Amino acid sequence: MNAQQQIKADLINAINQINNPFLLLEMSKLIKLSDEDNGNIKLTNHQIDELKIAIQQIENGEFLTHEEAKRQSEAWLED
């Protein structure tokens, strides 16, 4: 038995021991998602709007570098 077959067998055994219907349903959704995954991400309209705002802010130079953000957060913690 190769490694892939062993992993599948182990997963099947683990699934057969689960008695929680909610957990089984969530695992089923996870498996379906991984089967359908083609590299595309589906975003809501709100997420798309937020990304457009973020892109515009970056283009306008309205952002902090990592170091600037770190200094700012440390200053807030000291207050």
C-alpha positions, 0 to 999 in steps of 0.5 A, a space after each residue: 500500500 502506498 502513502 496515498 492509499 494509506 492516508 485514504 484508508 486512515 481517513 475512511 477509518 476515522 470517518 467511520 468512527 465519527 458519530 457527530 452528524 454536524 461534524 460529518 456534514 462539515 467534513 462533507 462540505 470541506 471535501 466538496 469544496 476541495 473537489 470543486 477548487 479550481 483556484 478561483 475565489 468567489 467574493 461577495 460584492 462587499 468584499 469586492 468593494 473593500 478591495 477596490 478601496 484598498 487598491 485605491 488607497 495603495 495607489 494614493 500612497 495611503 498606507 503604512 509600512 510594516 515598521 510604521 504600523 509596528 511603531 504605531 501599535 507599540 505607541 498605542 500600547 504604551 498609552 
